[in-house]
Amino acid sequence: MIGLFHVPFLASLEHVPLHQVMEVWPAVVPVACAAGAAMAVQLVLLVRRWFRHRSLLKRAWLAAEEGATDGDLLVLADSDVDAFALPGYRGRPGRVVVTSGMLRTLKDGERDVLLAHERAHLEGRHHLLSAVVDLAAVVHPAVRSLRQSLDFHLERWADETAAAVVGDRRAAAAAIARAALAASSRSRTVGYPLLSATSGPVPQRVAELLLPEPSAPQGGIRQAGAAGMGMIVAVVAVGTLALAYGLHEYVEYAARQLIGTPSGCSGLWNMVHKLFGE
């Protein structure tokens, strides 16, 4: 187990000579080089993905500059049926972007549902959650399976908020179904980070809206979502600290085994040692 931490960089931090590490584990250099190359590739992919997000956001803002604004609403003179939440960019606040084709497709009450849905995305800063998961999936394939589920729950969050705003769940369901049906074959696919009421598994979302309102404390789904985001941040922070501390303990133990310094393993190492052995 301690051989995993016999890498040149960690050895230098612990003042352990490289030749002494190589005597214990001859494969340290090729393994360290392979790990470094893998990390470099992941870094390149991560940076490329980030710039792709920024480029998409920039193009969306350039296209939106041709529209007419009314508060946080930006209407594009376009026959395509489309609507999405456009996050803020370079000091400009977020906007709800709707094409004239979408406005003509929906009835008055249905327009209110659509606008409330997209505003919920902006107010909840859903694009940040989407970005974090999307970037994490680049460096950890296991996270990719979460992306579709996250998108669905973000849309459900916005659906419930819109239904609460208009006070009619059936009207909200009808508006989302009509908008998605009209946009399915005509609107452009904008993807991240432009969250839209017409994306995701719309039939399942509509079915959920036709059910009775979920029981929730005052503040409903918004408070639950905020609590969920706080919990995610807390778990990631605590997990990162725990992993860093555990890595430190492993390296300290490896150094003690190599250079023969007095042992004094911490409680964390003792626990790991009992569970897994050397």
C-alpha positions, 0 to 999 in steps of 0.5 A: 500500500505504501508503495503507491506514495513512493513518487519523486515529488512526494519523496522530495517533500519528505526529504527521502532520496530518490535512489532509496525510493527506487530500491524499494519500488523500481517502477516509481519513475515510469508510474509517476511519469504515466500518472503525470501524463494522465493528469496533464491530459485531463488538465488540457481537456478541462481547460478546453471544456471551460473555453468551450463553455465561455465561447458558447456563452459569448456567442449567445450574448452576441446573438442576443444583442440584436433583440429588444429588451424589457427588464430581464426579458430579451425578445429576438425577432426570430421565427424559430420557437425557442426560449432559454435562460442566458446567464450573466456575462462580463458584468451584464446581468442574466436575461430570459431570452425568448424568440417572437416565434415562441411568444406567438406559439403560447397563450398569455397565461402560458407565456407567464409560465415560460418566463417564470420557469426561465427566471427560476433558472437565473435566480437559482443560478442553475448554470453554475451547478450544470457547469460544475458537473459538466467540468467534473465529468471531464476528469472523472468519467463516473460523474457523467452519469449524473449529468442527465439526472442533474438536468432533469432535476434542475428543470423540475425545480424550475417547473415547480417554481413556475407552477407556484408563481402562476398558481395553477399546476395544470396550466404550467404543465400545458404551457411546458408541453406546448412549448416543447412540442413546438420547439422540438423540430424547429429550434436550435440546440443550444446546450450548456449553459443555456437551460431551457424549459423545452429540454430534458424528458418533457413527458415525465416533467409534465406528468409530475406537474399533473400530480398534487403539489409536493409537500414542502415547508414554506419556501418549498423547492427553492429552499430545498434546492438552496439547502441541497447546493449548500450540502454539496459544497460542504461535502466536497469541501470536507471530502477534499480536506479528508483526502488531503489529510489521508494522503499526508498520513500515507506519505508520512508512514511511507517516509518512516518505513524508508528512513527509519524515523520514529513512528507516531502514526496518527489516529487516521492512519491507525484506523486505515491500518486496522481496516486494510493492513499494510 
